[in-house]
Amino acid sequence: RSSLWTFVPQAGITEGAFQSAVAAKAKSYAGEAITARELASDLGRSIDRLIGIFDVLALLAVIIAALGVLNTLAVGVVERAREIAILRSHGMTIGQVQAMVVSEAALMGAVGGIAAVATGLLIAWTIVGGSTPRDFGAGLALPWPLLGSVVLIGIGVASLAGLYPARLAARTPITRS
């Protein structure tokens, strides 16, 4: 169990005498005397490490989502091989087939990005908006550029994940033996 004690010097006490008294008191409590600046620095480092962990987790989530999009589209292309062949036989070019699959991936990314933003807003409102006292006043500030970039990143990542299935679809032969 840890405790935090705050000592305030009284008028007429020199800085050196105050620091000596605080160090002696901390030693008697088997503690450590640190300044407010050192405490803020320690807390800042801890928060930076925590944010770094969340960044790694977010990156892993994006990679897993991209693999999910890739897998879903690859299975869809294999299952729709006959339909893709019919479209090709009716004049659809290889580029159009690839664009169709990448567009499907982008649509999946847009839906995923919008769902992520909506879920994040709901959680943020529940945690911040529902728990803060009304006289606190700050409320929930929405970073619209960041929320828009989340949707755009979802579209971009999903589109990149759709490139391999698009190539797979483009290689589907019009006739099968």
Secondary structure, DSSP 8 states (H G I E B T S, - for coil): ----------TT--HHHHHHHHHHHHHHTT-----HHHHHHHHHHHHHHHHHHHHHHHHHHHHHHHHHHHHHHHHHHHHTHHHHHHHHHTT--HHHHHHHHHHHHHHHHHHHHHHHHHHHHHHHIIIIITTS-GGG-------HHHHHHHHHHHHHHHHHHTHHHHHHHHT--SS--
